[in-house]
């Protein structure tokens, strides 16, 4: 009899206890779930500030970007050499005689009378002529022991060639007095006429033969 009275009371207490600890259909307790095993989540690590760019793996922050290149610089081409002087660009003249040690020495001058620069290289052609323009002596020899050089003439500038020969009175050769010199610039075929102001010259080609040097800068004064 005692057991019959106790049993309903036990069952009733059990019902109350079951209600307090009832589990859901998924097997979990119906009470508030326990905190996560990992604890409160850590705050998310801040990312880079707006507009910042992460640096390279080494940790250095790169500097400003270099501007795009425009290719390899090329030096400006050198100015072309002036064209050669043509006969029409020049005026010829003969300097005074500077005698010495039995030699007669003249400066045969070419002047650039054009409005542009031009160049000369080598020997002028020279011929002693009479009033009719006919040669009266053999052609002067060239001083081939003197190397030629290119001479650039600005407008109004001069180049000169040394014209020299031994006084014919010393060598005893026959002579002639020319009327003029025909001077042909290097690489040209048209000569310029210059009045001859010297004395007699040899007309034999055996001795006292006139000799001309390569053109060089200046007037030879």
Secondary structure as the mmCIF struct_conf table of DSSP 4:
data_model
#
loop_
_struct_conf.conf_type_id
_struct_conf.id
_struct_conf.beg_label_comp_id
_struct_conf.beg_label_asym_id
_struct_conf.beg_label_seq_id
_struct_conf.end_label_comp_id
_struct_conf.end_label_asym_id
_struct_conf.end_label_seq_id
HELX_RH_AL_P HELX_RH_AL_P1 UNK A 2 UNK A 20
TURN_TY1_P TURN_TY1_P1 UNK A 21 UNK A 21
STRN STRN1 UNK A 23 UNK A 23
TURN_TY1_P TURN_TY1_P2 UNK A 25 UNK A 26
BEND BEND1 UNK A 27 UNK A 27
STRN STRN2 UNK A 29 UNK A 29
BEND BEND2 UNK A 30 UNK A 31
HELX_LH_PP_P HELX_LH_PP_P1 UNK A 32 UNK A 36
TURN_TY1_P TURN_TY1_P3 UNK A 37 UNK A 38
BEND BEND3 UNK A 40 UNK A 40
HELX_LH_PP_P HELX_LH_PP_P2 UNK A 41 UNK A 46
HELX_LH_PP_P HELX_LH_PP_P3 UNK A 48 UNK A 49
TURN_TY1_P TURN_TY1_P4 UNK A 50 UNK A 51
TURN_TY1_P TURN_TY1_P5 UNK A 57 UNK A 58
BEND BEND4 UNK A 59 UNK A 59
HELX_LH_PP_P HELX_LH_PP_P4 UNK A 60 UNK A 62
BEND BEND5 UNK A 64 UNK A 64
HELX_LH_PP_P HELX_LH_PP_P5 UNK A 65 UNK A 69
HELX_LH_PP_P HELX_LH_PP_P6 UNK A 75 UNK A 83
STRN STRN3 UNK A 84 UNK A 84
HELX_LH_PP_P HELX_LH_PP_P7 UNK A 85 UNK A 86
HELX_RH_3T_P HELX_RH_3T_P1 UNK A 87 UNK A 89
STRN STRN4 UNK A 90 UNK A 94
HELX_LH_PP_P HELX_LH_PP_P8 UNK A 95 UNK A 97
STRN STRN5 UNK A 100 UNK A 100
TURN_TY1_P TURN_TY1_P6 UNK A 101 UNK A 102
STRN STRN6 UNK A 103 UNK A 112
BEND BEND6 UNK A 114 UNK A 116
STRN STRN7 UNK A 118 UNK A 121
BEND BEND7 UNK A 122 UNK A 122
HELX_LH_PP_P HELX_LH_PP_P9 UNK A 123 UNK A 124
STRN STRN8 UNK A 125 UNK A 129
TURN_TY1_P TURN_TY1_P7 UNK A 131 UNK A 132
BEND BEND8 UNK A 133 UNK A 133
STRN STRN9 UNK A 135 UNK A 135
BEND BEND9 UNK A 137 UNK A 137
HELX_LH_PP_P HELX_LH_PP_P10 UNK A 138 UNK A 140
STRN STRN10 UNK A 141 UNK A 142
TURN_TY1_P TURN_TY1_P8 UNK A 144 UNK A 145
BEND BEND10 UNK A 146 UNK A 146
STRN STRN11 UNK A 150 UNK A 153
TURN_TY1_P TURN_TY1_P9 UNK A 155 UNK A 156
STRN STRN12 UNK A 158 UNK A 166
HELX_RH_AL_P HELX_RH_AL_P2 UNK A 168 UNK A 171
TURN_TY1_P TURN_TY1_P10 UNK A 172 UNK A 172
STRN STRN13 UNK A 175 UNK A 176
BEND BEND11 UNK A 179 UNK A 179
STRN STRN14 UNK A 180 UNK A 184
TURN_TY1_P TURN_TY1_P11 UNK A 186 UNK A 187
BEND BEND12 UNK A 190 UNK A 190
STRN STRN15 UNK A 192 UNK A 195
BEND BEND13 UNK A 198 UNK A 198
STRN STRN16 UNK A 201 UNK A 202
BEND BEND14 UNK A 203 UNK A 208
STRN STRN17 UNK A 211 UNK A 212
HELX_LH_PP_P HELX_LH_PP_P11 UNK A 213 UNK A 215
STRN STRN18 UNK A 216 UNK A 217
BEND BEND15 UNK A 218 UNK A 218
#
